[in-house]
């Protein structure tokens, strides 16, 4: 698997991953009806670096990294990860997260924070914990899940 910086020509492959995840509405606090253009603008915005994971020339995952805050909080980064449905359970997210942690260190970030991990996304919570993230906060009933109702969101953090 190759992880590389995304280019404009990757937009269709990225959209094929992020749109179904956004539409499902179970893991990201994004408008489930957002347009493809808006979804790509969010994921590939100028305030972040976007990467793709490829296998045999096919994009199977994508992530972004950006400063979590401006000014005095700029030394902490934030990331978002999505994997294609066909690639679930194959370690793609784990490899993207490991890549992002290394990239964050190279870029001089001193910590990584996930601001809003939906508590029902147990695969992600377990993975992030296995990769060294701690749950440092809980936002009670902060996410309106389409089938589970209002559920908690977690703040997860790792010093680099």
HURABEL-V604022 format. One record per residue. N is the residue number from 1. RES is the residue in three letters. SS is DSSP state (H for helix, E for strand, L for the rest). OMEGA is omega in whole degrees, -180 to 180 (999 if undefined). NEAR is the number of other ideal C-beta (glycine too) atoms within 8 Angstrom. Layout:
n: [N/N]
res: [RES/RES]
ss: [SS/SS]
omega: [OMEGA/OMEGA]
near: [NEAR/NEAR]
//
This chain:
n: [1/2/3/4/5/6/7/8/9/10/11/12/13/14/15/16/17/18/19/20/21/22/23/24/25/26/27/28/29/30/31/32/33/34/35/36/37/38/39/40/41/42/43/44/45/46/47/48/49/50/51/52/53/54/55/56/57/58/59/60/61/62/63/64/65/66/67/68/69/70/71/72/73/74/75/76/77/78/79/80/81/82/83/84/85/86/87/88/89/90/91/92/93/94/95/96/97/98/99/100/101/102/103/104/105/106/107/108/109/110/111/112/113/114/115/116/117/118/119/120/121/122/123/124/125/126/127/128/129/130/131/132/133/134/135/136/137/138/139/140/141/142/143/144/145/146/147/148/149/150/151/152/153/154/155/156/157/158/159/160]
res: [UNK/UNK/UNK/UNK/UNK/UNK/UNK/UNK/UNK/UNK/UNK/UNK/UNK/UNK/UNK/UNK/UNK/UNK/UNK/UNK/UNK/UNK/UNK/UNK/UNK/UNK/UNK/UNK/UNK/UNK/UNK/UNK/UNK/UNK/UNK/UNK/UNK/UNK/UNK/UNK/UNK/UNK/UNK/UNK/UNK/UNK/UNK/UNK/UNK/UNK/UNK/UNK/UNK/UNK/UNK/UNK/UNK/UNK/UNK/UNK/UNK/UNK/UNK/UNK/UNK/UNK/UNK/UNK/UNK/UNK/UNK/UNK/UNK/UNK/UNK/UNK/UNK/UNK/UNK/UNK/UNK/UNK/UNK/UNK/UNK/UNK/UNK/UNK/UNK/UNK/UNK/UNK/UNK/UNK/UNK/UNK/UNK/UNK/UNK/UNK/UNK/UNK/UNK/UNK/UNK/UNK/UNK/UNK/UNK/UNK/UNK/UNK/UNK/UNK/UNK/UNK/UNK/UNK/UNK/UNK/UNK/UNK/UNK/UNK/UNK/UNK/UNK/UNK/UNK/UNK/UNK/UNK/UNK/UNK/UNK/UNK/UNK/UNK/UNK/UNK/UNK/UNK/UNK/UNK/UNK/UNK/UNK/UNK/UNK/UNK/UNK/UNK/UNK/UNK/UNK/UNK/UNK/UNK/UNK/UNK]
ss: [L/E/E/E/E/L/L/H/H/H/H/H/H/H/H/H/H/H/H/H/H/H/H/H/L/L/L/L/L/L/L/L/L/L/L/H/H/H/H/H/H/H/H/L/L/L/L/L/E/E/E/E/E/E/E/L/L/E/E/E/E/E/E/E/E/E/E/L/L/L/H/H/H/L/L/E/E/E/E/E/E/E/E/L/H/H/H/L/L/L/L/H/H/H/H/H/H/H/H/H/H/H/H/H/H/H/L/L/L/L/E/E/E/E/E/E/E/E/L/L/L/H/H/H/H/H/H/H/H/H/L/L/L/E/E/E/E/E/E/E/E/E/E/E/E/L/L/L/E/E/E/E/E/E/E/E/E/E/E/L]
omega: [179/172/-177/177/180/176/-180/-179/179/-173/-178/179/177/180/180/178/-171/-177/178/179/179/-179/179/174/-177/-175/-179/178/179/177/-177/180/-178/-179/176/180/179/179/179/177/177/-173/-175/-176/-177/-179/-176/171/-178/-179/173/172/-177/169/-180/177/-180/178/-178/178/179/173/172/174/-179/172/-179/180/175/172/-175/178/-174/-179/176/-180/179/179/170/-176/172/-180/178/180/-179/-177/-179/176/-178/177/-178/-179/178/-179/177/180/177/178/-178/178/178/179/179/178/179/-179/177/175/-179/178/174/-179/171/-171/-167/178/-178/-173/179/176/-171/177/-179/-179/179/179/-178/178/179/180/172/178/174/170/-177/179/178/178/-173/174/-174/-178/177/-179/-175/179/-177/-177/-178/-179/-179/169/-177/170/-177/-169/173/171/180/999]
near: [8/6/10/7/6/10/5/4/4/10/9/6/10/16/11/10/15/13/10/9/10/13/7/9/8/9/7/8/6/8/6/8/3/9/5/7/6/9/14/12/8/9/12/11/8/3/5/9/8/12/16/13/16/12/9/4/4/7/13/14/15/16/15/13/13/10/11/10/8/5/5/4/9/9/7/13/13/12/13/8/12/10/13/12/6/5/11/8/4/6/6/14/11/10/11/16/14/9/11/14/12/8/11/13/9/6/8/6/12/7/11/15/12/13/6/11/12/15/12/8/10/7/6/12/13/8/11/12/11/7/11/6/11/8/10/6/6/9/11/5/7/8/13/5/12/7/5/6/6/7/11/10/13/14/14/14/11/12/5/9]
//
